[in-house]
């Protein structure tokens, strides 16, 4: 089984204009200021992985080596790998400032808190942590489990020192990507792969969008809304979906018929961020509408960056990801600074490119069949 250290794919993006269609009402959308966090790391490549509601940001970077950082209140602090390790990657941060990641070539999972990096006893990739300190991710074994105990891959839930494997079937690949503050877990399982939701010991197959054979759930908010992707196969004709128990799977849409939008994160307001593989770089989905974040930058505050991918959005609307500048990729932080009114798109005759529309408004106003496998070990 292959576990990716960074679940977000680094993708070359071609930026083009976005066409709007005739409108029926006006929407308020934020303009944003840009903070170039990558410049603070001193490395040519950096990626902001997540942000909490206090505006604390976790960053992975690479230059001569791989490093991870915590950005807080304007300053950057380096996160140390576990003793004896010389590599590190961080994945998620909760509202208490606890960070999860993995360290060393064997992927030793850790929690970083209060300046200390502590192992949780697993060889694994921990992808998410909630405000109760519960951690989820994927493991093939090692640490407190025998090496290769789960050759197909297992989704784990770590809580209060106890690790539970939540697979229904140990002969299928499971990975958990997200957990909310109610303890609901999402991820991917099986072949062909399907998105799942784990709630109170029960795994539900979320399924796919109509006609598709592949899906993966990537994140879940505290209302139980799930963001994920669905396609004919992994990487083929992919669409981003929004799921809830009341609405089922809904296709978020795309900027154009040939575009692919890959959602990455969702906040408690149901706002989704991600990226376009063709048209718009970093994207925001808000109020049933997709926006290119490159078109929502307040005048004079772009920091020279072209926003390539947005990875996370907090409940205050701050957004992180990475962008291109001078042949490098730098982590960024977007902060809402004002709002403008834009026409709500609907089917109809194209009337104006979105980039032009925002420029005009800005000028006027100078932002996933054993019953839940009870395999437990205490670290």
N, C-alpha and C positions, 0 to 999 in steps of 0.2 A: 504494500500500500504506500502511496505517495501522499505525504501531507505537506502542504505549502506553508512556508513560514509566513508569508504575507498573502492573505486570501485575495487581495485585490491584484488584478493583472496589470502590468505596465504595458500600455498600449499606445502605439503611435496614432495620433489623432490629426486628421485634416480638418481645419476649421473653415466653414463656409457660412454664408448668410442663411438665415432662417426665414421662411415665408410665413406671414400671418394671413389669415383669411378674414372675411367680413365678420364683424363683431356684433354681439347682442347686448353686452354690458361691459362695464369697466371693472378691472380688478386692481387692488392695491398690492404692489410688490415692492420689496425692499431693495434699496441700493446698498452696496457694501464697500467698506474700506478694506484694503488688502495689506496684510503684514507678511513680509517675506521671512519666514522662520528658518528657511534653509540657509540664508546668509549668516545666521547666528551659529550654525553648526560648523561652518568652515569647510564642509565637504561638497563635492560637485553634485552628488545625488542625495536627496533627502525626501522623506514621505511622511506626512502627518497622518497617523493611523486613526486616532480617535480624539474626542474632546468631551469633557464632562460639563455639567451645568455651571461650574465655577470658572469655566474658560481655561482649565488646565488641559494641555495638549501633549500627547505622546508622539514621538518622532523616531523613525528609523532612518539611519543615514549610512552612506558608504563613501569611502575615499581610499585611503591606504588600508583601512580595516572597516569592520562593521560596528556601528555604535548605536546606542539608543539614548534618548533624552526625554526629560520632562520640562515642558515650558509652563511657567506659572508667573503671573504678575510681572511680565516683561523680562524675566530672566530665564536662562536655560541651565538645567542641572543634568549632568551625565548620570545614567543609570548603570551601575556596575553589574557585570555578569556574575554568575555563581563562582565560588572559589575554584580555581583550576581551569576555568573556561576562558577562551579568548574571543568568543563571538556571542552575540545576543540579538534578539528581536523582540519587540514589544507588540502587543495585539489590541489591548483594550484597557480602559480606565473607568472606574466607577466614581460616584459622587463623593466618596470618602477619600479620593485620591489614590486608591489601591490600583496597582497596575499588574496585569498578567502578561507573561511572555515565556520564551524558552531560551536556553543558554547552552552553548557547546555543541559539538558535532552530534551528540546523542539526543539532542532536544530535551534537556532537563527542564521541566516546567517549573515556573516560580511565580510568587507574588512579591511585588515590590511595594513597600509601605514605610513611610516615615524614614526614608533614606536607607532602608535595609532590604536586600534581595534574599528571599527565603524559598528553598525548594519545597514543593508540595509532594515530593516522592514519586513522581511519574516521569517516564520518558514519553513526552507527548507535546502536542501543540495546543495550548489553551487559548481559545479564540475569544472568550467573553467572560466578564465578571459582573455580577449585579451588586446592588447596594448592600446586600446581606453577606457579601463575600463569597457567594456561590460561583464556582468556576466550571465552565464546560469547554469541551474540545474533542480532539481525536487522538487515539493511541494505538500502537501495534503491540504494546507490551513493554516490559522493562521497568526498572524502578521497583515499586512494591509488587509488581506482577512479574512472572517469569518472562524472560526474553521471548519475543514472538508469540506471546500468549494469545494474541488476537491477529493472526496472519492476514485476515481480511479487513481488519480495521475496526475499532470500537469507539463509540461515542461515550464519553465519561461525564459524570457530574460529581464535582468535589465540593463537599459541604461540611464544615466544622471538623476537618481532619479526616473525614471518611470519603472514599471514592467509590461511586456506584457506576457500573457499566449498564447503560440503559438500552442496549440492543435488544430487539425481539428475537434476533437470529444471529448467532455468533459466526455463521458461515456467510454472512453478507457484510459488506463494507458500510459502516456508519461513521459519520462525523457530525458533531454538534458545533454550530457556528454562532448561535446567539441564545441569550437568556434574559428574561425581563425580571422586574422586581416581584412578580407573583410566582417565580420559579418555573415559568413555562419556557421550554427549550425548543429551538428549531435547528434543522440541519438537513442532511442528505443521507440516503441509504439505498442499498440494493443495486441491481443491474438488470435493465437500465435504471439509472439513478432516479429517485423520487424525493421530493421535499417531504419532511415530516415535522409534526408538532407533537411534543412530549408534554403531557399535562397530568399531574397527579398519578404518575406511574403508567399512563396509557399513551401509546404511540399511535398517532393518526397519520395515515398517508394523505397528504394534502392533494396529491394528484398533479395534473398538468393542465395547461390551457388546451382548449379543443384542438385535436389533431396532432398534439405533441407527444413525444415519447420520453422526454427528459425534463427534470425540474430539480431545483435546489433552493432551499430557504436560507436566507443569509442573515436576517435580523428580525427582531420582534420588539414592539413597544409595550408599554404598560397597559394599553387597551386591548392587547392581543392581536393587533394588526401586524401582519407578517409581510416582509418584502423578500422577493426572490426572483429567480429567472426560470424560464420555461422555453423549450425548443424541440425541434425534430430530433436532435442529438446534442451532446455537449459541444457547444461552439457553432451549431448550425441553426440558422434562422431563430435566433434568441430574442425573446421578449421579456420585459420585466413585469411581474405581477404584484398586485396588492391583495392579500388574503385576510379575511376575518371569518369567524364562525357564522356570522349573520349574512355576509354577502358572498362567501365563497371566493373563488379566484377571479380577479378582474385584471385585464390587460391595461397597463398604464398608458401604453401607446408609444409613439416615437415622433421625432421631429419631422421626418419625411418618410415616404414609403420604402426607401432604400436604407434608412438609418437603423442602427441597433443601439438601444438605450440599455445600459447595464446598471441597475440600481445597487447601491452599496449599503446604505444606512437609512434608518427611519427614526424620527423623534416622536414624542407623545402627542404632537399636533397632527401627525400623519404626513408630515413633510418628508420627502424622499430625496436623497442626493445620490449621484452616480456619475456616469460619463457616457458620451456618445462615441461610437467607433468611427463615425464619418462626419457628422455635421457640426457639432457644437462644443466639443471638449467637455468640461465639467458642467453638469446639469442639475437643476432643481425642479422637483415636482411639488407643486403647492396649489391648493384650491382647484384640483382637477386639470391643471395646466402645466406643461413642460416649459422651462425657461433655460436658455444658455446663460450660465453665470458670467461668462465673459461680457455679456451685454448688460449686466446689472452692476457694474463697477462704477462707483461714484467718480465723477470727473477729477482727474489729477491724482487718483489714489490707487493706481494699478500696480505700483512698485515694479513696473517693467515686466510683469509676469503674464504669460498666456496660460489660463487655467485649464489643465489637462484632465484631471480627475478629482472628483469630490468624494471623500470616503465616509464622512460622518457629519451629522448636524445635531446640535444640542437643543434643549428645550427653550433656549433663548434665541434660536435662529442663527447662532454662530456656526460656521462651516469650515471644515479642514480638508486638505488633500494635498495635491502637488501640481506644479505648473512648470512651464518651460521659460527659461531666461538665459540668454547668452550661451546657448549650447549646453546648458545644465538643467537638471530638474531640482526644483526647490520646494520644500514643504511650505504651505501657506495657511493663513488664518483669515477668514472673512468675517467681518463684524458689521451687522446692520447699522447704517447711519441715518437713513431717511427712507421715505417711500414715495413712489410715483404711481400714477394710474396708467394702466395699459389696457388695450382692448382685449376682451376675452375671445379667444379664437373659436370658431365653429366652422362647419362645412360651408363653403361658399367660394366667392371669387377672391383670389389673392389680391391684397391691396397695398401691402407695405412690408418691407423686411423688418424683422424685430429689432435688428441692430439700429436701423434708422429711427424706429419708433422710440426706443429708449433714449437715443441721443437727443431727440426733440424734447421729450419730457424732462430729461435732465437739464437741458438748456433753460427750460422755463422755471425750474425750481432750484438753479445752481445747487440703495441694497439684496424550519425540514417533520415466529410462532412458538418461541419460548415466551411465557408471560413476562412482562418487563423484567429482564434478567437481573435478579437480585444478587449480583456478584459484588461483594463489598470487601474492601480492605482498609485498614486504618494505617495511615502513615505515621 
